[in-house]
């Protein structure tokens, strides 16, 4: 299993719009494409940022899912419609995580 911890930092004044788009548009597209979101987080020290964790069966599955998301027509249209006043996302980062041998079983 591959896990990714992603962090989105919005452009100034775009935090709520980014979070709304993520909840209402991005998450349903992820579900349709097969990107499993384990959880969405907020960091009290960085209230503007949005964190989320995804899981994939393999690196190949992850790469295929992200490629499908980037090419998705619904995503492209929603992104364009939500950014008529400029991009919502200022920066993003991703950290790949793998379970240790002693991780608790789910």
LINBELUR-V691707 format. One record per run of one state. SS is the DSSP state (@ for helix, = for strand, . for the rest). FROM is the first residue (numbers start at 1). TO is the last residue. If there is no record, write none. Layout:
ss = (SS;SS)
from = (FROM;FROM)
to = (TO;TO)
This chain:
ss = (.;=;.;@;.;=;.;=;.;@;.;@;.;=;.)
from = (1;2;11;15;34;36;44;46;57;59;72;73;83;89;99)
to = (1;10;14;33;35;43;45;56;58;71;72;82;88;98;106)
